[in-house]
Amino acid sequence: MFITQTNIFGHGIPIYTINRYFEEIDDIFDDGSHIVYVNGNYKGDDTVRRLMHDFGCKEAKDMYYPELAKGVKHFKEEVGRERMCEAVENYAKSYVEKYAEQKAESVRLNSLLDLIRNLMINVKIGAEQVMNLLGMNVSDREMLQKRL
């Protein structure tokens, strides 16, 4: 299911359901899969419009559907907010740690690459010989050979 900001198909209806189809025999392929696009910009006066309205609300008190409002109230205004903040904080920490590791590895490999190139030029030996002298492991060798 996709909720789009605009009426991407241009027919002005709230929901577009797309099913798989056998063209040769003019029949639906009923494997249970289908794609649903919901026009988030739909302006009708029905359940779809009210649901799209609720999805855009920042506060539970402004919503039509009590079931959705209850969840929003819980996650945005009550205990759930703390849980969500904690989850986002944990995700951010994890992302930063991974980014720092990737950055450190990138700096390490770039430094090795510069060292290998300088030794190749100044000592006039091949990349394989330089890597042997430095005692480089197989994975670093493969990575750096691709970049030389």
N, C-alpha and C positions, 0 to 999 in steps of 0.2 A: 504494500500500500504506500502510495506517495501522496503527500499533501503539498500541492503547489501554491505558490503565492498568487499566481495569475491563472486565468483560464487558458491554459496552453494549447488546447485543441480548438478553441474559438466557437464552440457550439452553445455556450451559455448555460449548460446544464451543471448540476452540482457534482455528479459522480460519473466517471467513465470507467466501465468495466471491460477489460480486454481478455478474451479467452483464446485458447489455442484452437486451431481450425484445420480440417483436412480440405484443402482447396479442390483436389481431384474428385472427391465424392460429395462435396457440398454438405459437410457434416461437422459438428463440434467434436473435438478431441477432448473427451471429458476425463482428464486425469486429475482433476481437482485443483489444478494450478490456474491462476489467473492474476492479472495485474489490475489494481484499482487505483485510479487517480482521482483525488478529491480536489475540486476547484476551491482553493482557499479564499478566493475573491468573490465567491458566489453571493448574490444579494437577495436571494429569495426569502420568503417568510416560512421556513420549515425547519425540521430537525437538523438538517445539514448546516444551514446558516447559523443556527444557535450553537451547534457544536464548534464550528469554526470561530465563532465569537468567543466561546469559552476557552479555546486553545490560545487565543491572543490576550486573555485577561491576566493581569498581574496579581489580582486579589480575588480570593474565593467569593467574597460578598457580591462581586459583579457578575457572577456566573449564573447560567440558566440551570445547568444540570447538577443536582445536589451530590451525586456520586463523584463526579469530577471535582466539584468544589471541595468536598471532604478531603480528597487526596491532595489537592493544591494547598488547602489550609494546613494539612499535616506537614507537607514538605517545604512550604514556603513560610509559614507563620508559626509553626509549633516546633516540637521536638525534631521533626524531620529535617529542619533547616540546619541544626547542628550536625546531624548525620551527613547531610549533603555537603556541608562545609568541610567536614572531616574527610569525606571521600574525595572531594576535589583537592584538598590539601595533600592527601596521600598520593593521589595521581600526579600532582605537580612535583612532589618530592621525587617520586619514581622517575618522572620524565627528566628532571634536572640531573639526577644521578646517571641515567643512561646517556644523556647528552654530554655530560662531563667526561664519561668514559670514552664515548665515541670521539670527542674532541681531543682528549689526551692521546688516544690511539692514532688519530690522524696526525697530530703533531709529532709523535714518535716516528711514524712511518715517513713523514716528510723529512725529518732530520736524518733518518737512515738513508733516504734517497739522495739527499744532498751530499752526505758523507761518501756514498758509493760513487756518485758522479765525480766528486773532487778527486777521490783516489784513482779512479779510472783515467782521469785527465792528467793528474800530476805524477802518478807512478807508472802510468801507461800499461795498465793491466786490465783484463776483461772483468765484466760484472761478476761472473761466476767465481773468479779468483778472489775478488774483493770479498764476496759473501763467505767464501771458505775461510779467509783470513779473519773475518769478524765472527766466525762461528755461528752464523745465522741459522735459525730453525727453518724447517721446510715450508711452513705456512707463510712466514715472512718472505722467504725467497720467492715463492710463487706470486705473492701480492706485489712485491717490488719489481719483479721481472716484467710484469704486465705494464708497469708504469714507467719503465726505462725506455 
